[in-house]
């Protein structure tokens, strides 16, 4: 009897590579489909890639090197929805981009059966180079290593999605699609719509009046993985770029290169940072 093929779907850059490597190390010959598009930002009704990329450049300030997120070759929707076999979606629900990608996938999947590896409440031991062990959760699949997935056999956590939970997820996404806001952010464990300026105060709080802060440092301090500012680094990079364009920050060097540019506050940035 032929075994049913397994199709794993991941959301966000890097997640597919990590899972693919873990499966290979475990000797599991299973397909991994990637959906990179970050649906936590920009218009999502409809979520047309070209229009979203135009929005991301104009309204968010994303740079050309972020274009691959929106490319069709990195968003294999047909395979994620139509490839024959057992469908397994991987999500942690701790980062908006991963959660939103999962909800859009489920929206398009309709009533077709699927399993979910939900890592939201999972904790595992991260063995650090200095020999210490840190017990932690999974912020995002792309932020852990293949050995974490392999050694903890996270694929064994796959469970069929219940009808009740499917309805709840689809209703949440229906509401967010209707609002079609610039950003979707986490409020506790719930996704909510937010204005494009949502993270500006956080970014500005890590700048100074003097030329002391490389853009890389501002982004690193803004990004973090704390409970109040869960978003991807490129979102903060785009907003720094836009705040420079709008005269809220002054930039020196090429802002696209975060290690070779710096920013400082000017004028109205003082009030916004409070």
N, C-alpha and C positions, 0 to 999 in steps of 0.2 A: 504494500500500500504506500502510495506516494505521500510524503509528509507535506502539509500545507506550508507554503513559503511565508516567511515573516517579513513585514515591512515596518521598519522603525522610522518615525518622523520626529525631527528635532526642530527647534525654533531659535533663530539667532545665530550670528557668526560664531564659528569655532565649535559649537555643540556637536555638529555632525562628525567632525574630525575626531573629537575625543571619544565619542561613542563607537565610531568605526574602528578605532585603534583598540578599544577595550574588547570589542567582539572578536577581533582578529586574534588578540592575545589569548582569549579564552577558547579559541578554535571553533567559534560559531560563525558559520557562513550565512550571514543574514544581511539583507539590504538595508541601507540607511539613506533616507531621503531628507534633503535639507531645505528649509524655508528660512531664509536670512532676513527677509524684509521686516523692519522694525515698525510694527503697526501701533506702537505707543505714541508715535508722533505723526502729525499730518492728517490729511483727509482720509477717511476710511469708508466713505459711502459715496461712490464706490472706491475701493482701494486700488485704483489703477496705477501701476508702477511709474509710468512716464509722468503722469500728473503729480504724483507724490514726490518724485525727484525734483521736478520744477519747483514745487512748493518748498521742499527742504533747502534748496539753494537760495531761494528768494526770501523766505520768511524765517528760516532757522539759521542760515548762514553756513550750511554744510559745504565742505570742500570737495573738489572732483574725486579725491581718493576715497570718498565714501560712496561713490556711485555704485560699486559692485553689490551693495545691499539690495538695490532696487532692480538688478539685472535678472532677466528671465532665467538665465543659466544657473543662477543661485537660488531660484525659487521654483522648485520642481512640483508645481501644484498638481499637474495631471497625474504624476506618479504617486503623490501623497494621497490623492483621492480615489484613483481608479485602478492602480496596480492590484492584480489579484493576490489574495493571501490574507493572513491575519494582520490587521493594522494595530500598531502600538505607538501611542504618542507619549513623548517624554516631556515633562514640565515640572518646574519647581514652584511656580506662582509667587516667587519672591522678587522677581524683576519684571517690570511692566512689559518690556519688549517680548519676553518669553511667554508671559501669560496672554498677552494680546494675540500673538501669533497662534497660540493654541486655540483661543476662542474663535478666531477667524477660520481656522482649519475645521473646527467642529461645526461652525455655521455652514460652511460649504459641504461638509460631509452629509448633512441631513440626518436621516434616521439609520444610516448604515452602521452596523456593529463595529465597535472598536474597544481596545483595551488602553489603559492609561497607566504609565509609571509616574505616580504623583510623589515627588520628592519633597513636598512642602514641609512636612514635619519630620523628615528623616534626619538623623544625626549619625555621624561616623567619625572614626579616629583618623586625624591627619597627622602623619608622622613627619616631623620637621627635620631639617638637616642637622640641627644641633642635638638630635636625639630625643627631644621632648615630643609629647603627643598632645595634640589639641583636639578636643571634642567639639565638633561644630556641625551646623546645618549646611544645606546645599543652597547657596544664594542663587546659582544659575548653573546649568549644566556645563556651559562653556568655561566656567571658572574653576572647575575641578579637573583632576587628572584621570587619564584612562585607568590607572591602577586602582583608583578609588572606586570606579564603577566595577571593574573586574573583581577586585578582592572582596567587595561587599555584595557581588552578584545582584546589582540593583535591578536587572531584568526580571528577577524572580518576584519583584513587587508589582508586576503588571496585573491589573484587575479589570474586568469588564466595566465599562461606564454604565451606571444605572440610569434608568429613564428619568428619575427625579432629578438627579444631578445634571443630566444633559439639559433638561428643561430650564434649570436654574442658570446654567452657563449661557444658554442661548438667549434667555431673557436679559441677562446682564449685558451681553454683547449687542442685542437689539437696541437697548437704551443708549449705549455708548455710540453706536453707529448713527442713531438719530441725532444725537448731540453734535457729533462730528467736530469735536473741539480740536484745537491745535495739539494738545497733549493729553495723554491718559497716564495717571500716576496712581500709586498705591496710597490709600488712606487706611492704615491698619492692614488688613488682608483683602480689602475691597478696591477694585479699580474705579476711579472716578475721573471725570473730565476736568481739565485744568487749562488756564491761559498759557500762552507761550512764555510769559514772564515768570512762570511758577518757580524756577530755580535761580532767578536773577539775584535775589537777596543773598542766597547761599554763596553764589559765585563772588559777589562783591565783597562779602565778608572776609574773603581770603585775598583781597587785593589791598594795596597801600597807596599813599600819595606819592611815594618815592619809587624810583626804579629799583625795586628789590625783588620782585616776584617774576620769575620765568613763567611763561604760560604753562609749561609742564607742571610746575609746582601748584599753580592755581587749580589746574584740572585735577591733579592728584588729590588735593585736599577737598575739593568739591565732590569728587566722584565717590570715594570711600565705599563702604558697604554697610553703613549705619542704618538705623531704622527710619530716618527721616528723609533721606535723599537717595532713593534707589533708581538709578538710571545709568545708561551707558556713557562711556567717556566721550564719544563723538557728539552726544547731545550737548554736553557742557562746552566742548570745543566750539561747536557751532554758535552757541549763545555768546561765548567770549568774542568770537569774530563779529557777531551782529552788534554787540554792545560797543565795540570799537567803531564800527561803521556808523552807529547812531550818535557817537560822541559822548557816550556815557563813560567809556574807558578810553585812554590814550594808549596806542600800541607802538612798539618799536621793533623793527625787524619784520620778517614774514610770519604772520600769525599762523599760517598753515604748518609751519615747522615749530613745534611746541618747545623744543629745546634751544632754539635759536631766536626766540622772540620773548618780549616781556610786555607787561601792561601795568598801568597805574590808574588810580581813580582820578577823575577830574569833575569838578562842579557838582552836578546833580547826583552823581554816584554816591555821594556822602549820605544823603537822606535815604536812598534806596538800600544801603547796606545796613541800616539800623534795624 
